[in-house]
């Protein structure tokens, strides 16, 4: 099975998928992390000192895991018409918590993304999606990529 890096250069649908996921992530960052930066700036004069940044990352993990476990999507994913689904057993908090662990830091998200894109499997998955047995799908189509098993909504 090809990797996402093998196909993203010529697969417009995959490019659009990752653009939508990036936009959803940025919306969720504004909702969860931005308030910590503002409070930090007001209290210390420096945005994003280590403790507020760590706290913001933890909030981002739990925010994402809760909303994905209960409704399949965060606010950002809802706005971008994306949804998290399980590839095997029903979606639950454990799966969504695992898939969101990298959201502790933008650097970890980038490493998770590269890991998923550089390894064989569903090209829409990050590395932790593979471990959690989840995938983000476009809720308008819910179409799997060729040779993928259809995700369980």
C-alpha positions as CSV (number, residue, x, y, z in Angstrom):
1,X,0.0,0.0,0.0
2,X,1.4,3.4,-0.9
3,X,2.1,6.1,1.7
4,X,0.5,9.5,1.7
5,X,3.8,11.0,0.6
6,X,3.6,8.8,-2.5
7,X,0.2,10.1,-3.6
8,X,-0.4,13.6,-2.1
9,X,1.4,15.4,-4.9
10,X,-1.2,14.2,-7.5
11,X,-4.2,13.4,-5.4
12,X,-6.3,16.6,-5.1
13,X,-8.8,15.0,-2.8
14,X,-6.1,14.1,-0.3
15,X,-4.6,17.6,-0.6
16,X,-8.1,19.1,0.2
17,X,-8.5,16.6,3.1
18,X,-5.3,17.8,4.8
19,X,-6.1,21.4,4.1
20,X,-9.5,20.9,5.8
21,X,-7.8,19.1,8.7
22,X,-5.3,21.9,9.1
23,X,-8.0,24.5,9.2
24,X,-10.0,22.5,11.7
25,X,-6.9,22.2,13.9
26,X,-6.2,25.9,13.8
27,X,-9.9,26.7,14.7
28,X,-9.6,24.3,17.7
29,X,-6.2,25.9,18.7
30,X,-7.9,29.3,18.7
31,X,-10.7,27.9,20.9
32,X,-8.5,26.1,23.4
33,X,-5.0,27.5,23.4
34,X,-5.4,31.2,22.5
35,X,-7.1,32.0,25.9
36,X,-4.0,30.6,27.7
37,X,-1.7,32.8,25.6
38,X,-3.8,35.9,26.4
39,X,-3.8,35.2,30.1
40,X,-0.1,34.5,30.1
41,X,0.6,37.7,28.2
42,X,-1.5,39.7,30.7
43,X,0.1,38.1,33.7
44,X,3.7,37.8,32.7
45,X,4.1,40.0,29.7
46,X,5.2,37.0,27.7
47,X,2.8,34.8,25.7
48,X,3.1,31.1,26.0
49,X,5.4,30.5,29.0
50,X,5.9,26.8,29.7
51,X,3.3,26.2,32.3
52,X,0.4,27.8,30.5
53,X,1.6,26.2,27.2
54,X,1.6,22.7,28.9
55,X,-1.8,23.4,30.4
56,X,-3.2,24.6,27.1
57,X,-1.9,21.4,25.4
58,X,-3.6,19.3,28.0
59,X,-6.8,21.2,27.5
60,X,-6.5,20.7,23.8
61,X,-6.1,16.9,24.3
62,X,-9.1,16.6,26.5
63,X,-11.2,19.0,24.5
64,X,-10.5,17.0,21.3
65,X,-10.9,13.6,22.9
66,X,-14.2,14.5,24.6
67,X,-15.9,16.1,21.6
68,X,-14.7,13.4,19.2
69,X,-15.8,10.6,21.6
70,X,-19.3,12.1,22.1
71,X,-20.0,13.5,18.7
72,X,-17.3,12.4,16.3
73,X,-15.9,16.0,15.9
74,X,-14.5,19.1,17.5
75,X,-15.9,22.5,16.7
76,X,-13.2,22.9,14.0
77,X,-14.0,19.5,12.4
78,X,-17.7,20.4,12.5
79,X,-17.0,23.7,10.6
80,X,-14.8,21.9,8.1
81,X,-17.4,19.0,7.8
82,X,-15.0,16.3,9.0
83,X,-15.6,13.5,11.4
84,X,-13.5,11.0,13.3
85,X,-14.6,7.4,12.8
86,X,-13.3,4.1,14.1
87,X,-11.9,1.6,11.6
88,X,-12.8,-1.4,13.7
89,X,-14.6,-1.3,17.0
90,X,-17.0,1.6,18.0
91,X,-15.4,5.0,18.6
92,X,-14.9,5.6,22.4
93,X,-13.0,8.0,24.7
94,X,-10.0,5.7,24.9
95,X,-9.5,5.8,21.1
96,X,-10.0,9.5,20.8
97,X,-7.7,10.2,23.7
98,X,-4.9,8.1,22.1
99,X,-5.3,9.8,18.7
100,X,-5.1,13.2,20.3
101,X,-2.0,12.7,22.6
102,X,0.2,14.5,20.0
103,X,-1.9,17.7,20.5
104,X,0.2,18.4,23.6
105,X,2.4,20.4,21.3
106,X,2.3,21.6,17.7
107,X,5.8,19.9,17.3
108,X,4.3,16.6,18.4
109,X,1.4,17.1,15.9
110,X,3.9,17.6,13.1
111,X,5.9,14.5,14.0
112,X,2.6,12.5,14.3
113,X,1.6,13.8,10.8
114,X,4.9,13.0,9.2
115,X,4.9,9.5,10.8
116,X,1.4,8.8,9.4
117,X,2.3,10.2,5.9
118,X,5.6,8.3,5.7
119,X,4.3,4.9,6.6
120,X,2.0,2.6,4.5
121,X,-1.7,2.6,5.3
122,X,-4.7,4.9,4.9
123,X,-3.2,8.1,3.6
124,X,-5.6,10.2,5.8
125,X,-4.2,8.8,9.0
126,X,-1.7,10.3,11.4
127,X,0.5,7.9,13.3
128,X,-1.6,7.9,16.4
129,X,-4.7,7.4,14.2
130,X,-3.2,4.1,13.2
131,X,-2.6,3.0,16.8
132,X,-6.1,4.2,17.9
133,X,-7.7,2.6,14.8
134,X,-9.4,5.8,13.8
135,X,-9.5,7.9,10.6
136,X,-10.8,11.4,9.8
137,X,-13.3,11.4,7.0
138,X,-15.2,14.0,5.0
139,X,-18.7,13.7,6.4
140,X,-20.2,14.9,3.0
141,X,-19.0,11.7,1.3
142,X,-17.7,9.3,3.9
143,X,-15.9,7.7,0.9
144,X,-12.9,5.6,1.6
145,X,-9.9,5.8,-0.5
146,X,-9.3,3.0,-3.0
147,X,-8.3,-0.3,-1.4
148,X,-9.4,0.9,2.0
149,X,-12.0,-0.8,4.1
150,X,-15.0,1.4,4.6
151,X,-14.8,3.2,8.0
152,X,-17.5,2.4,10.5
153,X,-19.5,5.7,11.2
